[in-house]
């Protein structure tokens, strides 16, 4: 990625790269769930998991395509996702579902191919 890369492309940061390492190389979007911060856990993210990884469809409006065997409930995944949720946010993170106990987020690791360069 050079200086002329798409502005919609998620930034390459150590936190995003750590998430990328948890899922297959061809994953574009991941779904994560974390135990909601509360007074009981010091208002910190303490437990999380990768629920799945997906690829963008070839055309806008179509459903994301799930990748096989992408759930990750390991301690390493939990620590990585918790660290990401603590330090990151912005346009690549979208809240999908919230309850008193958990929050589920969709995190964009790469932009859809149809967004690359088509905005100019």
N, C-alpha and C positions, 0 to 999 in steps of 0.2 A: 504494500500500500504506500503510495507516494502522496505528495501534497495535493494531488488532484483526485484523490479517492472520494467516493460518495459521502456527503455529509451525513446521510442516514445510517451509514455503517457504524455499528457499535464500536466504541473505542477499544483499542488493545491495551489493557491494563493487567498488572499481575493478578488482580482479583478475578477478572473475566477469564484470563488464561488458566487460572486454577480451576474454575468451573468447567472450562473446555476439557481439561484433563480427566474429568470424571465421566465423560460420555464419549460415544464414538466420534471420530473425526468429522463425519458427515452430518453431525447434529447442527441444526440451525436455531432451534428453540428448545429450552428445557422447562419442565414444570417441577417446581420445588414446593415442599410444605415444611413449615417450621412451627414449633410450639410458640404460641404468642407470648411476647414479653409481658411480664406481670410483676407485681410487687414480690411475689413468692420467689421469682428467679432474678431479682435485682434489676428488672426492666431490661434484660439482655436476652439475645437469642441464645438458647442453650441446647436445643435439639432441632435437627432438621434432616430432611432426606430428599433425594432426587426421585421423583415419581415417574418420570419418563423423559424421553428425548424425541424430537420430531424434526422432519425436514419440511421446508416450504414446498407447497405444491407448485406445479409449473405455471399456473395462471391465478390471478387474483380472484378471490371469492370461493376458491376450492378449499377443502379442509386440509389441515396439516396432516402430513403422513407420518404415522408413528414408526419409530425404529424398534427393532426387537431387542429384548433383554437389556433395557437401559435403566431400570430402577436400581437405585443404589442406596442401601440402608446402612452402609458401613460407618464406623466411627470417623474415619477420614472424611467421608462425604459430609457427614453431619458438621464437623468442624469447619470444613471449607465453605459450605453453604451459610452457616452461621456468621462466619467472618465476612462473607460477601454481603449478607443482609445488613450487617452492622455498618459497613463502610460504603456501600454503593447505593445507587438509586437512579433516578432520572428516567430518560425515555426508553431505556432498554428493559425496565422492570415494570410489570403491570400486575396489580392485585386482581386475582381471579375469584377468590372466595375467602371469606373471613368468618370466623366464629369466635366465641369466647376463648376457646382453647388453641386454635390453630389459624394460620394464614397460609394461603396457597398463592404462589406467584408464577407468572410466566416470564421467563427471562430470555431475551433475544440475543443470541450469540452472533448471528450474521443477518444481514438484510436480505429480503426476498430479491431474487434475480430481476424481477420486473421493476424494482425501484432503482437499480443501479444505473445511474446516468440518464434516466428518462425524464428527470424533473427540469432539465435545462431548456 
